[in-house]
Amino acid sequence: MGCHAPAYDSVGPRHCGLFGRRAGSLPGYAFSAAMKAQPWVWNAATLDRFLAAPLAAVPGTSMTYDGIADARERRDLIAYLRALDASPQCRAASPAKHQE
């Protein structure tokens, strides 16, 4: 949580609404050119690849984190990120998305 927060941008972009969002596309956040150039849409597979080794997955990314080597830890983090959208914190940050 030092670099990312669920509902607001910090050193890193917010995580609310991450799944289904194109990499490097969150309005108002200053992504690196390398991240903006990624064609990825964030899902379990793209997150797993990125979280394993961010600097190798996206050379030139501004995320200076070595990654998570343990596959189970990555799966747990991805499950947390997926569930985050249903949290009160994310629902309050994006009410229009959840009014259906």
C-alpha positions as CSV (number, residue, x, y, z in Angstrom):
1,M,0.0,0.0,0.0
2,G,3.0,2.3,0.0
3,C,2.8,3.0,-3.7
4,H,-0.8,2.2,-4.5
5,A,-4.2,2.9,-2.9
6,P,-7.5,1.3,-3.8
7,A,-9.6,4.4,-4.6
8,Y,-7.0,7.2,-5.3
9,D,-3.8,7.7,-7.2
10,S,-0.6,7.8,-5.1
11,V,2.9,7.1,-6.4
12,G,1.1,4.4,-8.4
13,P,-2.4,4.5,-10.0
14,R,-5.5,3.4,-8.1
15,H,-6.6,-0.2,-8.1
16,C,-10.3,0.3,-8.1
17,G,-11.6,-0.5,-11.6
18,L,-8.3,-2.3,-12.6
19,F,-9.9,-5.4,-14.2
20,G,-10.9,-4.7,-17.7
21,R,-8.9,-1.5,-17.9
22,R,-6.3,-1.1,-20.6
23,A,-2.8,-0.8,-19.2
24,G,-1.6,2.8,-19.0
25,S,-5.0,4.3,-19.7
26,L,-6.3,5.6,-16.4
27,P,-7.3,9.3,-17.0
28,G,-5.3,11.8,-14.9
29,Y,-2.4,9.4,-14.0
30,A,1.0,10.1,-15.5
31,F,2.1,6.6,-16.8
32,S,5.4,5.9,-18.3
33,A,5.6,5.8,-22.1
34,A,6.3,2.1,-21.9
35,M,3.1,1.4,-19.9
36,K,1.0,3.6,-22.2
37,A,2.3,1.6,-25.2
38,Q,1.1,-1.7,-23.8
39,P,-1.8,-3.2,-25.6
40,W,-2.8,-5.3,-22.5
41,V,-6.1,-5.2,-20.8
42,W,-5.7,-6.0,-17.1
43,N,-7.1,-9.5,-16.3
44,A,-5.7,-12.4,-14.2
45,A,-3.3,-13.5,-16.9
46,T,-1.8,-10.1,-17.7
47,L,-1.6,-9.2,-14.0
48,D,0.2,-12.5,-13.3
49,R,2.7,-11.8,-16.0
50,F,3.3,-8.3,-14.9
51,L,3.4,-9.0,-11.1
52,A,6.0,-11.8,-11.6
53,A,8.6,-9.4,-13.0
54,P,7.3,-5.9,-13.8
55,L,10.6,-4.6,-15.2
56,A,11.0,-7.6,-17.5
57,A,7.3,-7.6,-18.6
58,V,7.3,-3.8,-19.4
59,P,10.9,-2.6,-20.0
60,G,10.9,1.1,-19.2
61,T,8.0,1.0,-16.7
62,S,8.3,3.4,-13.8
63,M,7.3,0.7,-11.4
64,T,10.5,0.0,-9.6
65,Y,9.5,-3.3,-8.0
66,D,11.2,-6.6,-8.6
67,G,8.0,-8.5,-8.6
68,I,6.5,-11.5,-6.8
69,A,8.3,-14.7,-7.5
70,D,5.8,-17.0,-5.7
71,A,2.8,-18.0,-7.9
72,R,0.5,-18.5,-5.0
73,E,1.2,-15.0,-3.6
74,R,0.5,-13.6,-7.1
75,R,-2.8,-15.5,-7.3
76,D,-3.8,-14.3,-3.8
77,L,-3.0,-10.7,-4.7
78,I,-4.9,-11.0,-8.0
79,A,-7.9,-12.4,-6.2
80,Y,-7.7,-9.5,-3.7
81,L,-7.6,-7.0,-6.6
82,R,-10.5,-8.6,-8.3
83,A,-12.6,-8.5,-5.1
84,L,-11.6,-4.9,-4.4
85,D,-14.1,-3.5,-7.0
86,A,-17.0,-4.8,-4.9
87,S,-15.6,-3.1,-1.7
88,P,-17.4,-0.1,-0.2
89,Q,-14.2,1.9,-0.9
90,C,-14.3,1.3,-4.6
91,R,-18.1,1.5,-4.9
92,A,-18.0,5.0,-3.2
93,A,-15.1,6.1,-5.6
94,S,-17.0,5.1,-8.7
95,P,-20.8,5.2,-8.0
96,A,-21.8,5.4,-11.7
97,K,-20.1,2.1,-12.4
98,H,-22.1,0.3,-9.7
99,Q,-25.6,1.7,-10.2
100,E,-26.8,-1.1,-12.5
